[in-house]
Amino acid sequence: MQKWIADYLAAQNRAVDTIKPAEIAALLATLRDAHRRDAQVFACGNGGNGANCSHFITDLGKNASEAMGRKFRCHALNDNTPWITAIGNDYDYSDIFWRQLENYARPGDVLIISSVSGNSPNLVKVLEWAKSHDMRTIALVGAKRGRCSEIAEQVIVIGETHYGRVEDAQMHVLHMLCYAFVESAEARA
């Protein structure tokens, strides 16, 4: 068992090592700009990635907002179960995110999606909708990249295909996007 654990941790470290600091800095600049303009930040994903997006929005809305003084306006699109099920039932499950943006989003707002495959139909559709409505778009994807990486303006690719390791590394990225504002005067400037 210890060998499996050691091998898993070694593979996890290799996945985290594929994160490029310059790409994180560029995402931080996008979020800082959104904050200055009072633009909204939306995040969404499916399954574990949905949980990561909810966690990210919690940290951005609470911890990063407290550090910045003025609050980030932010919302996790995967958190309203009744709305999601109404859209999925009345229209199509692939519409669950973009149909929410119809009510909330404005040009210049930011959309962050998190996906291992990069091919989830609901994430592809929400990125296409956001792009066509002049939103800033960010995709966190695994090594397969998928269609989401072709649509998004900014892309972070985790160089791994294992779902657990990719989702864990994506959470590293999302935590950095929040804790940079908490811990770095440069990020807040």
C-alpha positions in Angstrom: 0.0 0.0 0.0 2.8 2.4 0.8 4.3 2.0 -2.6 1.0 2.8 -4.3 0.7 5.9 -2.0 4.2 7.0 -2.8 3.7 6.5 -6.6 0.4 8.4 -6.4 2.0 11.4 -4.6 4.9 11.4 -7.1 2.4 11.5 -10.0 0.5 14.3 -8.2 3.7 16.3 -7.8 4.4 15.9 -11.5 0.9 17.1 -12.4 1.3 20.2 -10.1 4.7 20.9 -11.7 3.0 21.4 -15.1 1.4 24.6 -13.7 3.2 27.6 -15.2 3.6 30.7 -12.9 3.3 33.1 -15.8 -0.1 31.7 -16.8 -1.3 32.1 -13.2 -0.1 35.7 -13.1 -2.1 36.4 -16.3 -5.2 35.0 -14.7 -4.6 37.1 -11.6 -4.4 40.2 -13.8 -7.7 39.2 -15.4 -9.3 38.9 -12.0 -7.7 42.1 -10.6 -9.1 44.0 -13.7 -12.6 42.5 -13.2 -12.4 43.6 -9.5 -11.4 47.2 -10.5 -14.3 47.4 -13.1 -16.8 45.8 -10.6 -17.3 43.0 -13.2 -18.8 39.7 -12.0 -16.8 36.5 -11.9 -18.6 33.3 -12.7 -17.3 29.8 -12.3 -18.7 26.4 -13.2 -17.8 22.7 -13.6 -19.3 19.3 -13.3 -18.9 16.8 -10.5 -15.6 17.3 -8.6 -14.9 20.3 -10.8 -18.3 21.8 -9.8 -17.3 21.3 -6.1 -13.9 23.0 -6.9 -15.7 26.0 -8.5 -18.0 26.3 -5.5 -15.0 26.2 -3.2 -13.2 28.8 -5.4 -16.2 31.2 -5.3 -16.4 30.9 -1.5 -12.7 31.8 -1.2 -12.9 34.6 -3.7 -16.1 36.0 -2.2 -14.9 35.8 1.4 -11.1 35.7 1.9 -9.9 37.5 -1.3 -12.7 40.1 -0.9 -11.8 40.8 2.7 -8.2 41.4 1.6 -9.2 43.6 -1.3 -11.5 45.8 0.8 -14.2 46.0 -1.8 -15.9 42.7 -2.5 -15.5 40.6 -5.6 -18.9 40.0 -7.2 -18.8 36.3 -7.9 -21.2 33.4 -8.4 -20.8 29.6 -8.9 -23.3 28.6 -11.6 -23.4 25.0 -10.4 -24.8 25.9 -7.0 -28.5 26.5 -7.7 -29.9 22.9 -7.9 -33.5 23.9 -8.5 -32.6 26.2 -11.4 -30.2 23.6 -12.9 -32.8 20.9 -12.8 -35.5 23.2 -14.2 -33.3 24.1 -17.1 -32.2 20.5 -17.6 -35.8 19.3 -17.5 -37.4 22.0 -19.7 -34.6 22.5 -22.2 -31.5 20.3 -22.1 -28.8 19.5 -19.6 -26.2 21.1 -21.9 -28.0 24.5 -21.3 -27.7 24.5 -17.5 -24.9 27.1 -17.3 -25.4 29.5 -20.3 -29.1 29.9 -19.6 -28.2 31.2 -16.1 -25.7 33.7 -17.6 -28.6 35.1 -19.7 -30.0 36.5 -16.4 -26.7 37.6 -14.8 -23.9 38.3 -17.3 -22.8 41.5 -18.9 -20.0 42.2 -21.4 -16.7 42.3 -19.6 -17.7 39.8 -16.9 -15.4 36.8 -16.4 -16.3 33.1 -16.8 -14.0 30.4 -15.4 -14.7 26.8 -16.3 -13.0 23.8 -14.8 -13.0 20.4 -16.6 -10.7 17.4 -16.9 -11.7 16.4 -20.4 -12.5 19.9 -21.7 -15.3 18.4 -23.7 -18.4 18.6 -21.5 -21.2 19.9 -23.7 -22.6 22.2 -21.0 -19.1 23.8 -20.6 -18.5 24.1 -24.3 -21.9 25.8 -24.7 -21.4 28.2 -21.8 -17.9 29.2 -23.1 -19.4 29.8 -26.6 -22.2 31.9 -25.2 -19.8 33.9 -23.0 -17.5 34.6 -25.8 -20.3 35.7 -28.1 -21.4 38.1 -25.4 -18.0 39.7 -24.9 -17.2 38.1 -21.6 -13.6 37.2 -20.6 -13.2 33.4 -20.7 -10.9 31.1 -18.8 -10.6 27.3 -19.0 -8.8 25.0 -16.6 -8.4 21.6 -18.4 -6.5 18.4 -18.3 -3.9 17.2 -20.8 -6.6 16.1 -23.3 -7.4 19.8 -23.6 -10.7 19.3 -25.4 -12.9 21.8 -27.2 -13.0 24.2 -24.1 -9.3 24.9 -24.6 -10.0 26.0 -28.2 -12.7 28.4 -27.2 -11.4 30.1 -24.0 -9.3 33.2 -24.2 -7.0 32.0 -21.4 -6.2 28.4 -20.7 -4.4 26.5 -18.0 -3.6 22.9 -19.0 -2.7 20.4 -16.2 -0.3 17.9 -17.9 -2.2 14.8 -16.6 -5.2 12.8 -17.6 -6.0 11.1 -14.2 -9.3 12.7 -13.0 -8.3 12.9 -9.4 -4.9 14.4 -10.0 -6.1 16.9 -12.5 -8.9 18.1 -10.2 -6.5 18.4 -7.3 -4.0 20.4 -9.4 -6.9 22.6 -10.7 -7.8 23.3 -7.0 -4.1 24.4 -6.6 -4.7 26.9 -9.4 -8.0 28.1 -7.9 -6.5 28.5 -4.5 -3.6 30.5 -5.9 -6.1 32.8 -7.6 -7.7 33.6 -4.2 -4.8 33.5 -1.9 -2.6 35.7 -4.0 -5.0 38.5 -3.1 -4.9 37.5 0.5 -1.1 37.1 0.8 0.5 39.3 -1.9 0.5 43.1 -1.9 1.6 42.9 -5.5 -1.6 41.0 -6.4 -3.7 43.6 -4.6 -2.0 46.6 -6.2 
